Amino acid sequence: MTIPTDIYASNWFITLFCNDLPFDMTPSIIDVYLLEGNKGLLRVALGLLSLLQEDLLEMTAYEDLMVFMSHPSAREEIFKRVDQHSLLSKTSTFKITNNLLHQLERLH
């Protein structure tokens, strides 16, 4: 199953994840953005998806997955369980190059 990234990611990037992640993570996410720019935000998105991998794979119906990814209220309980340290540690495992960013920009 493929979910278009604009269903969920555009809101994540526009709000710097503040609408989805627990409020106490907001300063850390803003720090990542100020230090790394779009590379940092992409790393946070990949880290978040990586931490949610099990929950996402358990959703077998495409409709359930679409609702989960497109409605912040549908994922609120799961996002409350996201640990800030785990998320930020996970983000450092992704290497984002300028070339990759340029390729992604050309897609949109």
C-alpha positions in Angstrom: 0.0 0.0 0.0 1.2 3.4 -0.9 0.0 6.5 0.9 0.7 9.8 -0.9 3.0 11.9 1.3 1.1 15.1 0.8 -1.8 13.5 2.8 0.2 13.8 6.0 3.7 15.3 5.5 2.6 18.7 4.2 0.9 19.4 7.6 3.9 18.1 9.5 6.3 20.4 7.7 4.0 23.5 7.7 3.5 23.2 11.4 6.9 21.9 12.3 5.1 18.8 13.7 3.5 21.0 16.5 0.0 19.9 15.6 0.8 16.2 16.0 3.6 15.6 18.5 3.2 16.3 22.2 3.7 20.0 23.1 6.8 19.4 25.1 8.6 18.3 22.0 8.0 21.5 20.2 11.2 23.3 21.3 13.3 20.3 20.2 11.7 20.2 16.8 12.2 23.9 16.3 15.8 23.6 17.4 16.3 20.8 14.8 14.8 23.1 12.1 16.8 26.1 13.1 20.1 24.0 13.1 19.5 21.8 10.1 16.7 23.4 8.1 14.7 21.2 5.7 17.2 18.4 6.1 16.3 18.2 9.8 12.6 18.3 9.2 12.9 15.4 6.7 14.9 13.5 9.2 12.3 14.0 11.9 9.6 12.8 9.5 11.6 9.7 8.6 12.3 9.1 12.3 8.6 9.4 13.2 7.6 7.0 10.4 10.2 4.6 11.5 9.0 4.7 15.1 5.4 4.2 13.9 6.3 1.4 11.6 4.8 -1.4 13.7 1.5 0.5 14.2 1.3 1.3 10.5 2.0 -2.2 9.4 -0.8 -3.5 11.7 -3.3 -1.5 9.7 -4.3 -3.9 6.9 -7.2 -1.9 5.5 -6.1 0.9 3.1 -9.0 3.1 4.4 -7.8 2.7 8.0 -4.3 3.8 7.1 -5.6 6.8 5.1 -7.8 8.0 8.0 -4.9 7.5 10.4 -2.4 9.4 8.2 -4.8 12.2 7.1 -6.5 13.1 10.5 -4.3 14.2 13.4 -7.1 13.3 15.8 -6.9 9.7 14.6 -3.3 9.4 15.5 -3.3 11.5 18.6 -3.1 8.5 21.1 -0.2 6.9 19.2 1.7 10.1 18.9 1.4 10.7 22.6 3.5 7.6 23.1 6.3 8.9 21.0 9.4 9.4 23.2 11.3 12.5 22.4 14.7 10.9 23.0 13.9 7.9 20.8 12.6 10.2 18.0 15.7 12.5 18.1 18.0 9.5 18.3 16.3 7.9 15.3 16.5 11.1 13.3 20.3 11.0 13.4 20.4 7.6 11.6 19.1 9.2 8.3 21.6 10.8 6.0 20.0 13.5 3.9 22.1 15.0 1.2 21.6 18.3 -0.7 21.2 16.2 -3.9 18.3 14.3 -2.3 16.6 17.5 -1.2 16.9 18.9 -4.8 15.5 15.7 -6.2 12.5 15.9 -3.8 12.0 19.6 -4.6 11.8 18.7 -8.3 9.0 16.2 -7.6 6.7 18.9 -6.3 
